[in-house]
Amino acid sequence: MKKLVIIAGFVVLVAVATGLAQYRWPNMTTVQRVWVEKLGNNDDAERFRFQLAIELGKNGFTAWDGADGADGIVKGTFSYKNFSDKSGAAANLRIMSPDNKEIWGLSVNDPKTDRKGDSSLWVAQEVAKRMKEQKANEIKWFKGKK
């Protein structure tokens, strides 16, 4: 009887391990087509959304026109403050899988409040660059695990 319980336990353990091995956790390696959702209810957030789509294209991703068919969906918030002599921008974002599982998240704040030019463009460039770096790091990691 004891042997039967041990064998049954081993069979269950193998079945669970096999099921987990077949499940692919969402990760940046699968993200190519990216849809950027609305990130706020103002013109600055909408402008940032378009800037981010352009910068993603420059960093090897494909900006996608809608969530249907996208590999990754960018969700989150964007804020922009414009003063007479300086501006500041910040984005808090999550990259989600098509089935709404979080793949990766990041926060980017423009550290230079006296930046000449568009602070929101700098944040868009930084987000796209970090997404590209994260994808490359995950690809390296997964190749090392095989």
Secondary structure, DSSP 8 states (H G I E B T S, - for coil): -HHHHHHHHHHHHHHHHHHHHHS----GGG--EEEE----SSHHHHHHHHHHHHHHHHTT-EE-SSSTT-SEEEEEEEEEEE-SS-EEEEEEEEEE-TTS-EEEEEEEE-S-TT-SS-HHHHHHHHHHHHHHHHHHHHHHHHHHH-
